[in-house]
Amino acid sequence: MIRRRICFFVVLIFIILMNSTYADVADINTKACILMDVNTGRVLYAKNENIKLPMASTTKIMTVILAIESGRLDEIVTISRNASIQEGSSVYLREGEKIKLEDLLYAIMLRSGNDASVAVAEHLCGSVEKFAELMNNKAKEIGAYNTNFTNPHGLHDDNHYTTAYDLGLITCYALKNDKFAEIVKTKKKTIPGPEEENWDRVLTNKNKMLWQFDGGDGVKTGYTKKAGRCLVASATRNNWQLVSVVLNCADMWDVSSQLLEYGFNNYKRVHAIDKNLPYKYITVRKGKKEITGIYPKDDLYIPVKVNGEEKMSFKDNLTSNVKAPVYENHIAGQVEIYIDNTLIGKTDLVYRENIESSSIIYYIKKILKNL
């Protein structure tokens, strides 16, 4: 009797764990959302991901990555009157105040300072309008084709919008920048107040995911009446980073947590391509060595479902042989990884050694070149 009860409870616990692992997220309450692997950009879950919606202060992800890429973080910004009177979230910048550009980025991402966002835009491009052009150009470069920016802060404008997919793309791009990743995971930061006054601004990050979600390391909150509650969240476990986007989501904290847990529980990160192992061996024609190994330039880690339903396939454009000479680190071709006919990742294939030609004509040309 006791054994039966023990077996019953073991089976019950197993069923609960299985249902938890493969939990369905199709019924989550949000206007639009997406879950993506940061490294490859693979979509792990999505709902209304291509609907154009306002995104409130999650706009500032683009503002900050552009500022970082400008290479001007050490420059001193003089705060204009226009920046100092911005409505909404603020770090209370004063007209004429001078502050380091890098400090403004912490004010933007931790406290969502609209005043800091305008100050950065004006400093880098001269005006909000010119900076918005830069934002839109960058969005297209990243592949966010259904996005349009009119300002650096996200206050409502009918022509200011994105999609969950586009915002996910932009965030995956930004998180690959070490400085951006450092800023968005910072829980607390102190930056100077006005020089003539003896006080500092102590910034505490509004993103609760940094405290309440295991592995939480970003990214940005947002809210306006038109956009509703928006959240871009990221988390890293076992060196694997996922990002979730929810737009117009009343319960943004719980829904974002549910999305991220779904990803970590239902997918695993596979080392699909190892740059230290030869991908293929090919014949070298007229070379001092007859065979050479072709190596991936980079490691590729791919998320796949834990239930084993998905199979990876590899495609390359290598020929079966190459004519000498062969030069180390020169590109031999490219390999692509697909799951269900969808491209997930790719990397160049390179030679790892120099192989001289055995042809007499090659040596004659070499002697003439040296002369």
C-alpha positions as CSV (number, residue, x, y, z in Angstrom):
1,M,0.0,0.0,0.0
2,I,2.8,2.4,0.9
3,R,4.7,1.5,-2.2
4,R,1.6,2.2,-4.4
5,R,1.2,5.7,-2.8
6,I,4.9,6.5,-3.3
7,C,4.7,5.4,-7.0
8,F,1.5,7.4,-7.4
9,F,3.1,10.6,-6.1
10,V,6.3,10.0,-8.2
11,V,4.2,9.7,-11.3
12,L,2.1,12.8,-10.3
13,I,5.2,14.9,-9.8
14,F,6.6,13.7,-13.1
15,I,3.4,14.7,-15.0
16,I,3.4,18.2,-13.3
17,L,7.1,18.7,-14.2
18,M,6.4,17.6,-17.8
19,N,3.4,20.0,-18.1
20,S,5.5,22.8,-16.6
21,T,8.4,22.2,-19.1
22,Y,6.1,22.2,-22.1
23,A,3.7,24.8,-20.9
24,D,1.6,26.4,-23.6
25,V,2.0,30.2,-23.9
26,A,-0.6,30.7,-26.7
27,D,-3.2,32.2,-24.3
28,I,-1.0,35.0,-22.8
29,N,-2.8,38.3,-22.5
30,T,-0.9,40.8,-24.6
31,K,-1.5,42.7,-27.8
32,A,1.7,41.5,-29.4
33,C,4.8,39.7,-28.3
34,I,7.9,37.8,-29.4
35,L,10.6,35.6,-27.8
36,M,14.0,35.4,-29.6
37,D,17.4,33.9,-29.2
38,V,19.8,36.9,-29.0
39,N,22.7,35.2,-30.8
40,T,20.9,33.9,-33.9
41,G,17.7,36.0,-33.8
42,R,15.7,32.8,-34.1
43,V,12.0,33.3,-33.1
44,L,11.0,30.9,-30.4
45,Y,7.5,32.2,-29.9
46,A,5.4,35.0,-31.4
47,K,1.9,36.5,-31.3
48,N,0.9,39.4,-33.6
49,E,4.6,40.0,-34.1
50,N,4.2,42.0,-37.3
51,I,1.4,44.4,-36.2
52,K,2.6,48.0,-36.1
53,L,2.1,49.5,-32.6
54,P,3.4,52.4,-30.5
55,M,6.3,51.3,-28.2
56,A,6.7,54.1,-25.7
57,S,10.1,54.3,-24.0
58,T,11.4,51.1,-25.4
59,T,12.3,53.5,-28.2
60,K,15.3,54.4,-26.1
61,I,17.0,51.1,-27.0
62,M,17.8,52.6,-30.4
63,T,18.7,56.0,-28.9
64,V,21.3,54.5,-26.6
65,I,22.9,52.0,-29.1
66,L,23.3,54.9,-31.6
67,A,24.9,57.0,-28.9
68,I,27.3,54.2,-28.0
69,E,28.2,53.6,-31.6
70,S,29.0,57.3,-32.1
71,G,32.2,56.8,-30.1
72,R,31.6,60.1,-28.3
73,L,30.8,58.8,-24.8
74,D,33.4,61.0,-23.1
75,E,32.1,64.2,-24.6
76,I,30.4,66.9,-22.4
77,V,26.8,67.7,-23.3
78,T,25.3,71.1,-22.6
79,I,21.7,70.8,-21.8
80,S,19.4,73.0,-23.9
81,R,16.1,74.6,-22.8
82,N,14.2,72.2,-25.1
83,A,15.7,69.2,-23.4
84,S,15.1,70.5,-19.9
85,I,11.4,71.0,-20.4
86,Q,10.5,67.6,-21.8
87,E,7.3,66.1,-20.4
88,G,7.0,62.6,-18.8
89,S,9.9,60.7,-17.2
90,S,12.8,63.0,-16.3
91,V,16.0,63.1,-14.4
92,Y,15.5,66.9,-13.9
93,L,18.3,68.2,-16.1
94,R,18.8,72.0,-15.9
95,E,19.2,74.3,-18.8
96,G,22.9,75.1,-19.3
97,E,24.0,72.1,-17.2
98,K,27.0,70.2,-18.5
99,I,27.1,66.5,-18.2
100,K,29.0,63.6,-19.7
101,L,27.2,61.8,-22.6
102,E,27.9,58.4,-21.0
103,D,26.1,59.5,-17.8
104,L,23.1,60.5,-19.9
105,L,22.8,57.0,-21.3
106,Y,22.4,55.6,-17.7
107,A,19.8,58.3,-17.1
108,I,17.9,57.1,-20.2
109,M,18.0,53.4,-19.6
110,L,17.7,53.3,-15.8
111,R,15.2,56.2,-15.2
112,S,13.8,56.6,-18.7
113,G,14.8,60.3,-18.8
114,N,13.0,62.0,-21.7
115,D,15.1,65.1,-21.1
116,A,18.3,63.0,-21.3
117,S,17.1,61.4,-24.6
118,V,16.6,64.8,-26.2
119,A,19.9,66.1,-24.9
120,V,21.7,63.1,-26.5
121,A,19.8,63.6,-29.8
122,E,20.6,67.3,-30.0
123,H,24.2,66.8,-29.1
124,L,24.8,64.1,-31.7
125,C,22.8,65.4,-34.6
126,G,21.9,69.0,-33.8
127,S,18.1,68.3,-33.5
128,V,15.6,65.7,-32.7
129,E,14.5,65.5,-36.3
130,K,18.0,64.8,-37.6
131,F,18.5,62.2,-34.9
132,A,15.2,60.5,-35.9
133,E,16.6,60.2,-39.5
134,L,19.6,58.4,-38.0
135,M,17.4,56.1,-36.0
136,N,15.3,55.2,-39.1
137,N,18.4,54.5,-41.2
138,K,19.8,52.3,-38.5
139,A,16.5,50.4,-38.2
140,K,16.6,49.6,-41.9
141,E,20.2,48.5,-41.7
142,I,19.3,46.1,-38.9
143,G,16.3,44.8,-40.9
144,A,13.5,46.5,-38.9
145,Y,11.5,47.5,-42.0
146,N,8.2,48.0,-40.2
147,T,9.5,50.6,-37.8
148,N,9.4,54.4,-37.9
149,F,10.9,56.8,-35.4
150,T,10.0,60.5,-35.0
151,N,11.7,61.1,-31.6
152,P,14.4,59.6,-29.3
153,H,12.1,59.0,-26.3
154,G,8.8,57.4,-27.4
155,L,6.3,60.0,-26.4
156,H,3.3,59.4,-28.6
157,D,3.2,60.4,-32.2
158,D,1.0,58.7,-34.8
159,N,4.0,58.2,-37.1
160,H,6.2,56.7,-34.3
161,Y,5.7,52.9,-34.3
162,T,7.4,49.4,-34.4
163,T,6.4,45.8,-34.3
164,A,7.3,43.2,-31.7
165,Y,9.5,41.5,-34.3
166,D,11.4,44.6,-35.3
167,L,11.9,45.7,-31.7
168,G,13.3,42.2,-31.0
169,L,15.7,42.5,-33.9
170,I,16.9,45.9,-32.7
171,T,17.4,44.6,-29.1
172,C,19.3,41.5,-30.2
173,Y,21.6,43.8,-32.2
174,A,22.1,46.2,-29.3
175,L,22.7,43.4,-26.7
176,K,25.8,42.3,-28.7
177,N,27.4,45.6,-27.8
178,D,29.3,45.1,-24.5
179,K,28.7,48.7,-23.4
180,F,25.0,48.5,-24.1
181,A,24.7,45.2,-22.2
182,E,26.6,46.7,-19.3
183,I,24.2,49.7,-19.0
184,V,20.9,47.8,-19.2
185,K,21.8,45.3,-16.5
186,T,23.0,48.0,-14.1
187,K,20.7,48.1,-11.1
188,K,21.9,51.4,-9.6
189,K,24.1,54.2,-10.8
190,T,25.2,57.5,-9.4
191,I,25.8,60.4,-11.8
192,P,26.6,64.0,-11.1
193,G,24.0,66.7,-10.4
194,P,24.4,70.3,-11.5
195,E,28.0,71.4,-11.0
196,E,27.1,74.4,-9.0
197,E,25.0,72.4,-6.5
198,N,26.3,69.8,-4.1
199,W,24.2,66.7,-4.9
200,D,24.3,63.7,-7.1
201,R,21.6,61.9,-9.0
202,V,21.1,58.3,-7.7
203,L,19.5,56.2,-10.4
204,T,17.7,53.0,-9.6
205,N,16.7,50.9,-12.6
206,K,12.9,50.7,-13.2
207,N,13.2,47.2,-14.7
208,K,12.0,44.8,-12.0
209,M,13.2,41.8,-14.1
210,L,16.7,42.5,-12.9
211,W,15.6,41.6,-9.4
212,Q,12.7,39.1,-9.7
213,F,13.7,36.9,-12.7
214,D,16.5,34.4,-12.5
215,G,19.2,35.5,-14.9
216,G,17.5,38.8,-15.8
217,D,19.9,41.3,-17.4
218,G,17.9,43.9,-19.3
219,V,16.4,45.8,-21.0
220,K,13.8,48.6,-21.0
221,T,10.3,49.5,-19.8
222,G,7.8,51.8,-21.5
223,Y,4.4,53.3,-21.0
224,T,2.1,55.8,-22.5
225,K,-1.8,55.8,-22.6
226,K,-1.8,55.0,-26.3
227,A,1.0,52.3,-26.2
228,G,-0.1,50.7,-22.9
229,R,2.5,48.9,-20.8
230,C,5.5,47.7,-22.9
231,L,8.6,45.8,-21.8
232,V,11.7,44.4,-23.5
233,A,13.3,41.9,-21.2
234,S,16.4,39.8,-21.4
235,A,17.8,36.9,-19.4
236,T,20.9,34.8,-19.5
237,R,21.3,31.2,-18.2
238,N,24.3,29.0,-18.9
239,N,25.7,31.6,-21.3
240,W,22.5,31.5,-23.3
241,Q,20.6,34.8,-23.7
242,L,17.0,35.2,-24.7
243,V,15.0,38.4,-25.2
244,S,11.3,38.9,-25.0
245,V,9.1,41.8,-26.2
246,V,5.6,42.6,-25.0
247,L,3.6,45.5,-26.4
248,N,0.4,46.8,-24.8
249,C,0.5,44.3,-22.1
250,A,-1.2,45.1,-18.8
251,D,0.6,42.3,-16.9
252,M,4.0,42.9,-18.6
253,W,6.2,41.5,-15.7
254,D,4.4,38.1,-15.4
255,V,3.9,37.7,-19.2
256,S,7.6,38.5,-19.9
257,S,8.6,36.0,-17.2
258,Q,6.3,33.4,-18.7
259,L,7.8,33.9,-22.2
260,L,11.4,33.7,-21.0
261,E,10.7,30.6,-18.9
262,Y,9.0,29.0,-21.8
263,G,12.1,29.5,-23.9
264,F,14.6,28.2,-21.3
265,N,12.4,25.1,-20.5
266,N,11.4,24.1,-24.1
267,Y,14.6,24.8,-26.0
268,K,18.2,23.9,-25.6
269,R,21.3,25.6,-26.9
270,V,23.3,23.3,-29.2
271,H,26.9,23.8,-30.3
272,A,26.2,23.2,-33.9
273,I,29.4,24.5,-35.4
274,D,32.8,24.2,-33.7
275,K,35.4,26.5,-35.1
276,N,38.2,24.3,-33.8
277,L,37.0,21.2,-35.8
278,P,37.4,20.9,-39.6
279,Y,34.1,21.2,-41.4
280,K,35.4,19.4,-44.4
281,Y,38.6,18.2,-46.1
282,I,39.2,19.1,-49.8
283,T,41.8,18.2,-52.4
284,V,44.5,20.8,-53.3
285,R,45.5,20.6,-56.9
286,K,49.1,21.3,-57.9
287,G,50.0,21.9,-54.3
288,K,52.9,20.8,-52.1
289,K,50.2,19.3,-49.9
290,E,47.4,17.3,-51.4
291,I,44.6,17.7,-48.8
292,T,43.7,20.6,-46.5
293,G,41.0,21.1,-43.8
294,I,38.4,23.8,-44.1
295,Y,37.4,25.4,-40.7
296,P,34.4,27.5,-39.6
297,K,35.5,31.1,-38.8
298,D,33.1,31.2,-35.8
299,D,31.4,29.0,-33.4
300,L,27.6,28.7,-34.0
301,Y,25.2,27.9,-31.1
302,I,21.6,27.1,-32.2
303,P,18.5,26.8,-30.1
304,V,16.5,23.7,-30.8
305,K,13.4,22.1,-29.1
306,V,14.2,19.8,-26.3
307,N,11.7,17.2,-27.5
308,G,13.9,16.3,-30.4
309,E,11.4,17.1,-33.1
310,E,13.6,19.5,-34.9
311,K,16.5,18.5,-37.1
312,M,19.3,20.7,-38.3
313,S,20.6,20.6,-41.9
314,F,23.8,22.1,-43.3
315,K,24.4,23.7,-46.7
316,D,27.7,25.0,-48.1
317,N,29.1,26.3,-51.3
318,L,32.4,24.5,-51.2
319,T,33.9,22.8,-54.2
320,S,35.6,19.4,-53.9
321,N,39.0,20.8,-54.7
322,V,41.0,24.0,-54.8
323,K,44.0,25.0,-56.9
324,A,47.2,26.0,-55.0
325,P,48.4,28.3,-53.7
326,V,46.2,28.4,-50.5
327,Y,46.5,31.1,-48.0
328,E,45.8,30.9,-44.2
329,N,42.6,32.7,-43.1
330,H,41.4,33.3,-46.7
331,I,37.7,32.5,-47.2
332,A,37.0,29.2,-48.9
333,G,33.2,29.4,-48.7
334,Q,30.3,29.6,-46.3
335,V,28.1,27.2,-44.4
336,E,24.5,27.8,-43.4
337,I,22.4,26.0,-40.8
338,Y,18.6,25.4,-41.4
339,I,15.8,24.1,-39.3
340,D,12.6,23.3,-41.3
341,N,14.0,25.2,-44.3
342,T,14.5,28.3,-42.3
343,L,18.0,29.8,-42.1
344,I,19.1,30.0,-38.5
345,G,22.8,30.8,-38.7
346,K,25.8,31.0,-41.0
347,T,29.5,31.5,-40.9
348,D,32.4,31.7,-43.3
349,L,34.7,28.8,-43.9
350,V,38.4,29.5,-44.0
351,Y,41.8,27.8,-44.6
352,R,44.0,27.3,-41.6
353,E,47.3,26.9,-43.4
354,N,49.5,28.1,-46.3
355,I,50.1,25.7,-49.1
356,E,52.4,26.6,-51.9
357,S,52.0,25.5,-55.5
358,S,54.2,22.8,-56.9
359,S,53.9,24.4,-60.4
360,I,57.0,25.7,-62.1
361,I,55.0,28.6,-63.5
362,Y,54.0,29.6,-60.0
363,Y,57.7,29.9,-58.9
364,I,58.7,31.8,-62.0
365,K,55.9,34.3,-61.3
366,K,57.0,34.5,-57.7
367,I,60.6,35.2,-58.6
368,L,59.6,37.9,-61.1
369,K,57.3,39.5,-58.5
370,N,60.2,39.7,-56.0
371,L,62.5,41.2,-58.7
